[in-house]
Amino acid sequence: MFVTIEDTLQWIHGLIPHGIKPGTRRMEWMLERIGHPERRIRAVHVGGTNGKGSTVCYLWHIYQEAGLKVGTFISPYITSFNERIMVNGRPISDDDLIKAANIVYPLTKAIASETDLGEPTEFEVVTMLSFVYFGKLNVCDLVIYEVGLGGRLDSTNVIHPLVSIITNVGMDHMKQLGNTISSIAREKAGIIKNGVGIITTAEDPDALAVIRRTASVRNSNLYVLGKDFQIKSLGHDESGEHFSFESLYLHEPDLAIRMKGEHQLKNVAAALMAVDYLKTCYNLLVEEDELKAGLEKAAWPGRFERMSKKPLIVIDGAHNVQGTDALVQTVTRYYPNRKIHILYAALKDKQFEKMVRLVETVANDITLTTFDYPRAAESSALFEASRHKKKKENPDWKAALEQLIHETKDDEGLLVCGSLYFISLVRHYLLDRSKRETTAHYS
């Protein structure tokens, strides 16, 4: 029995060495044993290479504004472990996490001793905790589930959602998902369920062909961006993006979001198409003022997030090639005439050579660093990959950050980007730094 949150988290994180074990058989076995709590959850399932978190965020805020109790399941977290499982933006309490863990822990021991399936992975256990929480301890009107990795073999893929979303398909996690867009798309399309609507903002022809084929085989109505629903940019300003949206039953000529970047229009389009679908098929009603208010309030930590105005400090967890490309476009879009200093760190199992060379195209200078995480790339490897004339290496990211903050002038900008795990550490550090400065100012 777990009594403290420290013991609970120690057990969960201790499961990391079990690594990634694709497949849902362990999940199915454990869920069967406790009476299938996941079947009591009204869910939306969100997969794709990039934009999953933002799409979850838009949906959560829209339905919360409409008065619903909305659960979210996300990964990885940015500020605390508990935010992986939230209700209306409030992370699961330590007490409820302990309660859920005490239900799940005996299952992990039973499956290891009674079957040849092996002990569950950390992600499987966290997914099980969410099913126990949303299915037994804190039942919600709607729960939005973000896929962990891929789709077909992901531990979230035991749910039968009201609607599924595939944001896009890009080259990421090739070791697990395959080396072609088609093979990755096959894994992502694995979340399509028989007779359940599927929404996609994928544009790659090979990916779309796979999604269309899977939807057809499973008798799922498919809604494709550019064909079944449209979004049009109406420009941007310091407050964010302005756009119009149109689908079969939803016509919105003037909407706005605070999250910056043209790529965010595709994410919000996926969310709005889901709103249209859920209204039409399940009578989940959202008034226009609720829709607008939800979109205005939607913000996601670590996604082109401004941490300071003077000097301008922006953090962004662009952790794959597609995300880095979107980041470069957003920097160019919002800060075309500023000198940008960059602090960068990445994971060694990502395509960091390509990402470094992409991100440094908007840099006046770039500092390559590393951080304390088993999969972090060495700063020397990133330095080697860089082609920038003004590149520096500093393995101490805190010292590098302090130096860059000190050197960045008021009309310049500092961009800290790369791995989401790195961005989480930087965000904590900057928030603490800001608190220290405020305290010092008033004392």
Secondary structure by P-SEA (a helix, b strand, c coil): ccccaaaaaaaaaaaccccccccaaaaaaaaaaacccccccbbbbbbcccaaaaaaaaaaaaaaaaccbbbbbbcccccccccccccccccccaaaaaaaaaaaaaaaaaaacccccccccaaaaaaaaaaaaaaccccccbbbbbbcccccccccccccccbbbbccccccccccccccaaaaaaaaaccccccbbbbbccccaaaaaaaaaaaaaaccccccccccbbbbbcccccccccbbbbcccccccbbbbccccaaaaaaaaaaaaaaaaaaacccccccaaaaaaaaaaccccccccccccccbbbbbccccaaaaaaaaaaaaacccccbbbbbbbbbcccaaaaaaaaaaccccbbbbbcccccccccaaaaaaaccccbbbbbcaaaaaaaaaaaacccccbbbbbccaaaaaaaaaaaaaaaaaaaaaaac
